[in-house]
């Protein structure tokens, strides 16, 4: 997911998207632990997506506090 896509989402959508990705990451970590996960690079991309979402949320909080 690109940062431009994330920035275009509403606050509520960011929260739900973050929760969905975190849940998917949890499931994939479990699969990785029992060696059923085929594409391990997906773990890294999901972690980065969560970080991007958290960054966008904190940017919005800072912008709201400054305004």
N, CA, C and O of each residue as an XYZ file, in Angstrom:
268
protein
N       0.841     -1.161      0.000
C       0.000      0.000      0.000
C       0.895      1.236      0.000
O       1.844      1.327      0.779
N       0.588      2.171     -0.868
C       1.399      3.370     -0.986
C       0.921      4.440     -0.019
O      -0.237      4.449      0.398
N       1.824      5.333      0.328
C       1.503      6.382      1.288
C       0.429      7.316      0.733
O      -0.386      7.830      1.499
N       0.409      7.544     -0.563
C      -0.625      8.404     -1.136
C      -2.000      7.778     -0.980
O      -2.984      8.479     -0.746
N      -2.069      6.462     -1.110
C      -3.340      5.761     -0.899
C      -3.777      5.865      0.557
O      -4.956      6.060      0.852
N      -2.824      5.734      1.450
C      -3.134      5.787      2.877
C      -3.599      7.181      3.272
O      -4.550      7.326      4.040
N      -2.937      8.198      2.754
C      -3.310      9.577      3.103
C      -4.690      9.945      2.577
O      -5.329     10.853      3.111
N      -5.157      9.267      1.552
C      -6.472      9.581      0.996
C      -7.609      8.947      1.796
O      -8.774      9.283      1.582
N      -7.284      8.031      2.719
C      -8.310      7.378      3.532
C      -8.769      8.295      4.663
O      -8.029      9.174      5.105
N      -9.987      8.079      5.120
C     -10.492      8.839      6.263
C      -9.900      8.271      7.550
O      -9.278      7.209      7.541
N     -10.096      8.985      8.652
C      -9.565      8.533      9.940
C     -10.138      7.181     10.334
O      -9.409      6.309     10.807
N     -11.429      7.007     10.143
C     -12.075      5.745     10.498
C     -11.562      4.604      9.633
O     -11.348      3.490     10.112
N     -11.367      4.897      8.347
C     -10.844      3.874      7.445
C      -9.420      3.474      7.824
O      -9.044      2.308      7.706
N      -8.632      4.449      8.280
C      -7.269      4.139      8.709
C      -7.272      3.180      9.893
O      -6.478      2.241      9.949
N      -8.167      3.426     10.830
C      -8.238      2.567     12.016
C      -8.636      1.151     11.619
O      -8.004      0.186     12.047
N      -9.677      1.022     10.806
C     -10.131     -0.314     10.415
C      -9.094     -1.020      9.544
O      -8.875     -2.222      9.690
N      -8.459     -0.283      8.646
C      -7.435     -0.872      7.785
C      -6.256     -1.355      8.627
O      -5.715     -2.435      8.391
N      -5.864     -0.544      9.612
C      -4.772     -0.941     10.497
C      -5.103     -2.189     11.288
O      -4.257     -3.069     11.451
N      -6.326     -2.270     11.778
C      -6.746     -3.458     12.527
C      -6.759     -4.694     11.639
O      -6.328     -5.769     12.054
N      -7.253     -4.538     10.418
C      -7.309     -5.673      9.488
C      -5.910     -6.171      9.134
O      -5.662     -7.377      9.090
N      -5.005     -5.238      8.882
C      -3.642     -5.631      8.526
C      -2.946     -6.275      9.718
O      -2.208     -7.247      9.552
N      -3.173     -5.745     10.916
C      -2.567     -6.333     12.117
C      -3.072     -7.753     12.344
O      -2.310     -8.636     12.739
N      -4.352     -7.966     12.095
C      -4.917     -9.309     12.240
C      -4.322    -10.263     11.204
O      -4.006    -11.412     11.513
N      -4.174     -9.775      9.979
C      -3.584    -10.602      8.925
C      -2.127    -10.929      9.248
O      -1.671    -12.048      9.014
N      -1.399     -9.950      9.786
C      -0.012    -10.180     10.176
C       0.070    -11.234     11.273
O       0.956    -12.088     11.248
N      -0.842    -11.180     12.230
C      -0.868    -12.174     13.305
C      -1.059    -13.577     12.734
O      -0.355    -14.512     13.116
N      -2.020    -13.717     11.814
C      -2.269    -15.029     11.211
C      -1.056    -15.527     10.433
O      -0.712    -16.708     10.485
N      -0.414    -14.610      9.712
C       0.738    -15.008      8.909
C       1.927    -15.382      9.791
O       2.687    -16.287      9.446
N       2.099    -14.700     10.920
C       3.173    -15.069     11.843
C       2.943    -16.474     12.389
O       3.885    -17.250     12.545
N       1.701    -16.789     12.673
C       1.374    -18.132     13.151
C       1.696    -19.165     12.076
O       2.303    -20.196     12.364
N       1.292    -18.889     10.838
C       1.581    -19.809      9.738
C       3.090    -19.961      9.542
O       3.583    -21.052      9.259
N       3.806    -18.859      9.696
C       5.257    -18.910      9.544
C       5.878    -19.786     10.639
O       6.842    -20.512     10.394
N       5.321    -19.707     11.830
C       5.831    -20.499     12.942
C       5.658    -21.987     12.747
O       6.490    -22.777     13.193
N       4.573    -22.380     12.077
C       4.356    -23.811     11.841
C       4.759    -24.212     10.417
O       4.400    -25.282      9.924
N       5.505    -23.331      9.785
C       6.107    -23.563      8.468
C       5.098    -23.841      7.356
O       5.333    -24.688      6.494
N       3.984    -23.129      7.383
C       3.014    -23.258      6.304
C       3.016    -22.040      5.385
O       2.389    -22.060      4.326
N       3.713    -20.988      5.782
C       3.736    -19.760      4.999
C       4.729    -19.901      3.854
O       5.902    -20.201      4.072
N       4.251    -19.682      2.639
C       5.109    -19.840      1.472
C       5.857    -18.553      1.135
O       7.039    -18.597      0.794
N       5.176    -17.404      1.226
C       5.787    -16.130      0.853
C       6.094    -15.328      2.117
O       5.249    -14.581      2.610
N       7.310    -15.489      2.633
C       7.669    -14.820      3.884
C       7.902    -13.326      3.702
O       7.912    -12.588      4.687
N       8.088    -12.865      2.482
C       8.289    -11.432      2.256
C       7.019    -10.639      2.559
O       7.076     -9.426      2.762
N       5.896    -11.309      2.589
C       4.625    -10.655      2.913
C       4.631    -10.128      4.351
O       3.996     -9.114      4.641
N       5.341    -10.808      5.246
C       5.434    -10.359      6.637
C       6.044     -8.962      6.710
O       5.536     -8.090      7.415
N       7.121     -8.761      5.988
C       7.798     -7.465      5.993
C       6.914     -6.378      5.401
O       6.858     -5.267      5.928
N       6.232     -6.685      4.321
C       5.387     -5.669      3.692
C       4.199     -5.304      4.582
O       3.778     -4.147      4.600
N       3.655     -6.273      5.318
C       2.554     -5.974      6.235
C       3.023     -5.101      7.395
O       2.320     -4.179      7.807
N       4.216     -5.395      7.921
C       4.761     -4.561      8.998
C       4.968     -3.130      8.520
O       4.696     -2.180      9.254
N       5.448     -2.978      7.294
C       5.654     -1.639      6.743
C       4.329     -0.924      6.511
O       4.234      0.286      6.720
N       3.310     -1.656      6.083
C       1.989     -1.052      5.907
C       1.441     -0.540      7.232
O       0.861      0.544      7.293
N       1.624     -1.317      8.287
C       1.167     -0.883      9.610
C       1.915      0.377     10.028
O       1.313      1.301     10.574
N       3.218      0.424      9.778
C       4.007      1.604     10.127
C       3.549      2.820      9.328
O       3.483      3.926      9.865
N       3.233      2.624      8.054
C       2.752      3.741      7.232
C       1.418      4.273      7.750
O       1.199      5.483      7.799
N       0.541      3.368      8.130
C      -0.765      3.774      8.655
C      -0.592      4.533      9.966
O      -1.230      5.564     10.178
N       0.268      4.025     10.843
C       0.509      4.712     12.110
C       1.140      6.082     11.888
O       0.838      7.027     12.617
N       2.010      6.197     10.893
C       2.619      7.480     10.565
C       1.566      8.470     10.094
O       1.566      9.625     10.520
N       0.680      8.034      9.231
C      -0.378      8.915      8.730
C      -1.294      9.358      9.862
O      -1.714     10.514      9.905
N      -1.603      8.450     10.775
C      -2.465      8.799     11.910
C      -1.788      9.827     12.811
O      -2.436     10.768     13.268
N      -0.493      9.659     13.069
C       0.200     10.613     13.931
C       0.381     11.958     13.235
O       0.351     12.996     13.896
N       0.569     11.964     11.914
C       0.639     13.222     11.168
C      -0.662     13.997     11.312
O      -0.655     15.213     11.499
N      -1.771     13.288     11.225
C      -3.074     13.946     11.353
C      -3.292     14.477     12.760
O      -3.859     15.556     12.932
N      -2.850     13.733     13.768
C      -2.989     14.199     15.149
C      -2.166     15.461     15.377
O      -2.630     16.404     16.018
N      -0.942     15.477     14.851
C      -0.089     16.649     15.008
C      -0.649     17.854     14.263
O      -0.579     18.980     14.753
N      -1.201     17.617     13.082
C      -1.788     18.707     12.305
C      -3.015     19.271     13.011
O      -3.242     20.480     12.994
N      -3.800     18.404     13.628
C      -4.992     18.853     14.349
C      -4.601     19.625     15.608
O      -5.265     20.593     15.977
N      -3.533     19.199     16.260
C      -3.088     19.887     17.473
C      -2.494     21.252     17.145
O      -2.614     22.190     17.933
N      -1.859     21.364     15.990
C      -1.245     22.631     15.591
C      -2.281     23.632     15.105
O      -2.053     24.840     15.157
N      -3.409     23.140     14.636
C      -4.434     24.039     14.077
C      -5.295     24.669     15.138
O      -6.196     25.445     14.822
